[in-house]
């Protein structure tokens, strides 16, 4: 089954695996999804990620290892898709959103790549707001 919004599919798979306490979530791989996983790892929301072979020789999966506290509570509290295929949301260089007063992050697609809102603000660029993570 094909989906029209692959980023929302990725975020939903991570959210669902996080809610049931799974160790990892498997997502069909793409360069954008790998870049989002890299941002999540750099910000400490996930433990690690890796690209693994799927069931067929052509299919590649992105395996996202989820992170929990010592009491098995998820580090990742929420994921929200902002820009959608039917309604793109853009932020200028001075309009980069802050999530929960800086406790969360906004992930943006900028001309310099996929970065957090804070990094985009430091670089002085804007872009498409992909999602919020807290």
Buried (B, 14 or more C-beta within 10 A) or exposed (E): EEEEBBBBBBBBBBBEBBEEEBEBBBBBBBEBBBBBBBBBBEBEBBBEBEEEEEEEEEEBBBBBBBBBEEEEEBEBEBBBBBBEEEEEEEBEEEEBBEBEEEEBBBBBBBEEBBBBBBBBBEBEBBBBBBBBBB
